Amino acid sequence: MEIEIKIPSVGESVQEAVIAEWYKKDGDRIQKDEPLFVIETDKVTLEIVAEADGVVKKMVPENETIAIGAVVGIITTEAVPVHPTEPEPPKEGDMPPAPLVPTDEPPPALADPESEPSEPAPPLIRQILPPSVRRLVAEKNIELSAITGTGPGSRVTKGDVLLYLEQSRKAVPHRELAIPEVLKEYSVSKAVEVSRKPMSPIRQRIASRLLEAKQNTAMLTTFNEIDMSHTMTLRAQFKEAFQKKYGVSLGYMSFFIKASIEALKEFPEVNAFIDGKEIVYHHYYHIGIAIGTERGLVVPVIRNAESLSFAELEHAIVDYVEKVKTHSLELSDLEGGTFTITNGGIFGSLLSTPILNMPQSGILGMHKIEKRPVVVDDEVQIRPMMYVALSYDHRIVDGREAVTFLLRIKEYIENPERILMEI
């Protein structure tokens, strides 16, 4: 019995996908619910699993773009063993094959390459060399006959001389400036080597969305810095107990989600978006968390984050990270966000300008925590500081609101008790 392997539907707006990677080869056995291959669309990357036990036969190779619902392979659920056929016994009257009889005739002699007439050598022709080549050959005491010319009529070019010097490693400069010049020109000649590969659907989608955000919004960014001392002390104090009770580590992201929600309540325009000539206000807080992957950036959404505890927020983040790793993120996980938080600090970023996640009007950028000297009570102290950035759509959010919004987040993180007391 044969079962067709089809590309499943992952959303009404997705019409095609790319087979990013096959996990199985032709003829491999597979069990039900075992991952078969990974598909990549312009919005999500998913693993496709087998519907039954059997043997795999691929019909579409990797990196091929196919339509949703197309058949890309077959699973044969009943593999019939193939036995080698034995020769039939000879029938009566059949003559056995005649044995090979040695003969006294010598084998045909191989042609002697020395006996064959060789083509006459071409006459020596004095090459006309450009001045730069003549100068370089003279400076390096190079025998011109040792260089293979690649120019018109096998003419030796300056690039041929440079390549010969690199390969032979016998260049003896007569002047101090000769070595940097040779190395510089050779590195330029090597720089022409390039490779090309098509953009993945997710990368194309990311490029399109970022360009759309730059072209269709009046995006502006404001910055501030946060003293992380108090939050770090609080986290260190309760981290172990938090892990034991809830089975998940207490991270900084849950603090910033809580602080952002409190600031969004005070400045609802940052949680809204423009639709034509109207402003659409959200009375809920679906917070998108940007997660970087090898295939591109995805932003899964934590829905109704205002009703979740620190532990529930941390569990939601861990679940999304696991979904991203196992390619099990669904399209519904990425839709409906009202505000986004991205943390470039985990990659070592000290400061950056995040780009809006359309159609949202605000995105918060977290960065690396770094000890810096700051003035506290007229004294210079070393404190763990973090730069934060808020990019916003200036069409709907004024500068005063944006600056004050970021200041509220600073106040909540520097005094996390305010989050718990909601003041």
N, C-alpha and C positions, 0 to 999 in steps of 0.2 A: 504494500500500500504506500502511495506517495502523498505527502502533505506539502503544499506549496508554502514557501516562506515569503511573506508579503511585508511591505513597508506599512506600518500602522498609521492611522490618523493621529496627529498630535495637536490638532486645533484647526478651526475653520480657515484661519488666515494662512496656514502653512500648506503649500501645494507641492513642494518637492524637498528632497533630502539628499545628502551625500553619504555614501558608505565610508565612514572614516577608517574603520579597521575591522577585518575579519579575525575572529578568534580561532576559527577552525579551518582546516584544509579540506580539499576534496577527498572523500573516503574516510574522514575521521568519524568516529562514533561520538554521539552526544546524548545526554540524558535530558529528560523533560525539565524545564525551568533553568537549564544551564545557559549562560550567556553565549549567544551566537556571534553577534557583531555589534558595532556601534554606529548609529546614524547621527548626522549633524545637520540641523536645520538653521535657518537664520535667527532662531530664538533660543534653541535648547539643544543639548546633546543627550542622547538616550541610548541605553543598552537594550537590545532585542534578544529575548530568550527563546529557547526551543519549545514548541508546543507538545512534543512527544519524543520518546526515545527513538533512535535510529541512526542512519548514516547520512552525512551531509554531502550535498552536491551543490556547488556554487555556480550561479549563472551570471552574476554581475561582479566585476572586480572592484577592488578598493578605489576610492577617490572618484567614483562614477556618480553622476547626478541622475537621480531617478524620481519619477512621480510617486506621490502618495498612493498606496494600493498596488504598486507594481510588484511583480514576482521577481525575487532576486536569487532564489534557490529552492531546493527540494530536499525534504527529509524522507528517506526510504525507511519505513518502519519495520519491514521484514527483509532482512538481507539474506539472500540465497547464497550458501557457500559454493564456491566454484572448485571442483575437483579436477586434477590433471587427467586428461584422457590417456588411457593405456593403448598401445598399438594392438590391433586385432591380430589373432594368430593366423598364419598363412593357410590358405585353403589348399585342398588337394588339386594338383595340376599346376599350381602357381610356381613359377621358376624363381629360385632365390636370386637376389641381386649378384651380379658377377663381381668377383673380388678384384681389387686393384692389382694390376700386373706391373712390376717395375720394368722400365725400359732402359736401354743402354744409351739413349740419346742424351747428350749433355744439355743442361738448361741453357736457355738463350743468354748470351753474354750481355752484361750491362755496358752501356756506352761509357767509354773513358772520357772524362771531361777534358783531360789534357790533349786528347787527340782531336777534339772538335776545334774548328777554326774560330778564333776569337776575333771580335770586332776591333778594328784599329783604334788605338787611343786617340782621342780628339787632340788637336794641336793646342799647345799652351797659348793662352791669350792673356796678355797683360791687362789687368783690371784697371779701370779708371775709377779711383776712389775719391769720395768727397773729402774736403779738407779736414773735417772733424774726425773722420775715420783714420786718415793718414796720421794726424797728430796723435790720436790715441794709440795707434799701433806703434808709432815711434817711441812714445813715452813708456810703453810697457814692454818694449823689446819683444814683440810677438811675431812669430813666423806666420805670415799671411796664409800659407798653404795649409796650416793646421786648422783654419777656421772654415766651417761650412757656411757658404753664403745662401741667404734666403731671399735676396732681392731679385729684381728682374734680371734674367740671364745668369742666375746664380751669383749675382754680385753681392759682395760682403757689405753689410750695413753696419751702422754703429750699434744697433741692437744685437747683432751677431757677435760683435767684439765684446760687448758687456756680458752677454750670456757665456761666452768662452771664459772670460775672467772669473765669473762666479763659479763655473763648474771646475775649472782647473785649480782655483785658489792659489795662483802663482803670481798674482799682480804685485809688482814692486813699484810703488809710486815714486816718481822723481820729484814731485812737489807736494806739499802738505795738503793743498786744496784739491788734489786729484781724487782722493778716496771719498770724501763726502759727495762730490759731484757724480762719481760712478755709482755709488750706492743709491743716491737719490733718483737717478735716471732709471736704474734697474727696478727700483720699487714702483716707479710710475708705470713701467712696462708690464709689471705683474698685476697692477691694479685693474687692468682691463678685463680680468677674469671675473665673470658674474654667473649667477645661477638664478633661475626663475621657478616659481611655483604658484599655482592659482590660489587666490584668496579663498579661505573657507567661508561657508555661508554665514557663520557667526561673526567672522571678522568683517565681512561685507556689511552685515547689519550694524555692527558697532560703528564702522566708518560712516555709514549713512546717518545714523542717529546723532553722532557727534557733530557732523557737518550741519545737520538740520538744526541742532541746538544753537550752533554759532550763528547761523543765518537767520533764524526765525525768532530769536529772543534778544532782548536788550540785556545781555548777561554782564554782571559786575560782581567783583569779589571783594569782601572785606576780611581783615585778619585781626587776630588777637593771640595772646599767649596765656596759658593756664599753669598755675602752680599745682603740680600733681601731688604734693607732699601729703595732704590730708587724706585724699582718696587712696593713695598707695599704703598709708599706714592702716586705714580702715580695712582695706583688702587683705593685707598681710595678717591682721588681727583675726579675721573671721574666715580666711581662705580654707584652712584645714577643716574646721567645723562645718563649713558650707559644703565642702566636698563629701564629707561623711554623711551628712543628712540628705543631700539632694543628688549625689552621684554625678556631679558635674562641677567643673572648676569655675570659680568666680573671676570673670574677666572685666576689663575696662569697658567693653562695648555696652554692657547692660547699664552701666552708669551713664554713658553718653546717650543711650536711648531714652532713659528716664528723664535726663536733663532736657533733651530735645523736645519731648512731649510736653513738659511743663512750659517751655518757651513757646511752643506752637500754640498752646492754649491762650497765651497772652497776645500772640501775634498771628491771628488766623490767616492772614494773607500769605504767609510763607507755606501754609498747608493747603493753599488753593491753587487754581490754575485758570488761565484765560481760554474761553471758548467763544470765538467770534468776537462779539461786542459785550459779552457777559463774563462775570467772574464767578466761577463755581467754587463754593466753599465746602470743604469736607468737615463733617462733625464727628469724624473718627480718625484714627491715626494708624495707617498702614505704613510701617517703616521698612524701607528697602535697605538691605545690607549688601554692599558690593563685595563680591568674592572673586579674586583673581584665579584663573585656571590656565593650564597650558594652551588651551584652545581659545581663550579670550575671557573677557569680564562678563560675569552674570550677576544679576541683582535680585535674588529671591526676597519675597516680601513677608514680614511678620505682621499678620493681620490683627487688628484691634490690640496693638501693643500696650495701649493705656490700661488695659484690664489684666495684664500679665505681671507676675512677680519677677524679681531678679532671677530666681531659679528657672522659671518658665521661659524667660527670655534667653538665658544661657542654653537651655535644652533646645530651644528652637534654632539657635545659631548652630549648635553642634549637629543637629539633624540635617540642616541644609548643607553644611560642609560635607557630611557623609554622603548625602544625595549627589552632590557635585562630584565627589571622588568615584562613586559607583555609577555615574551617568544615569541616575534615576530621577533627575529633576524633571518635573512636569511643567507644562506651559502655564497652568493655573498658578504655580508657585511664583511666577514672575510678573503677574498682572495685578493691577489695582493699587500700586504704591502711591502714597501721597507726599512722602519726604524720604530722602536717601541719605545714608551715612556711609562714607568710605574711609578706610584706614590705610593710608600709604605708609604709616610708620612701621608696619610689620615687615616692609621691604627696605626700611632704612631711610625713607624720605623725611627730610627735615622741614620742607615747605613746598607746597604745590597749589595750583589753582584747579579745583575740580570743575568739571563741566556738567551742566544741568542734565538730569535724566528726564527728557520730555515725556509728558507735558507738565511735569512738576515745576514749581517755582523756586525751590531751594534744595541745596545739597550741602551737607556738612563734611569737611575734610579733616580727619585726625592725622597726626604725624608722630614722628619719633619722640620719645621722652629722652631728654638730654639734660645733664646737669650743667647749669650756667650760673654765673654770679648775678644776683639781683639785689635790689635795695629793699630791705624790710625794716620798717621802723628806723629809718635813717642809718641803717647798717648794711654793709655788703655781706650777703650770705650766699652759700651754694645751695641751690634748690633744683629739684627735678622739674623741668619746664617742658611744655608741649605747645607748639604753634598749632592754631586751629584756623580754618578758613571757611567762610560761608559764601558760596556763589549763589546769586539770586537773580530773578527776572525783574529788572528795574521797571518794567511796564506796570507791574502790580505791586511790587515791594519798594518803598522809598528807602533812601539811604539811612534815615534816622531809625526806621523800624529794623533794618538789617543789622546795623551796628548794635542797637540795643538788644536784639535777639541773641546775637553772639555773646554779648556781655552777660546776658542771663545764663547762658550755658556755662560761661566761665564761673559765675557766682555759684551755680549749683555744684559744679565739679570741685571747686575749692572748698565748698561747705556742703558735703553730701547729705548732712542731716536735714538740710532744707528740702531735699527730694522726698525724704520719708515723712516730713511734716507738711509737705505741699505748701510751703510758704516762700 
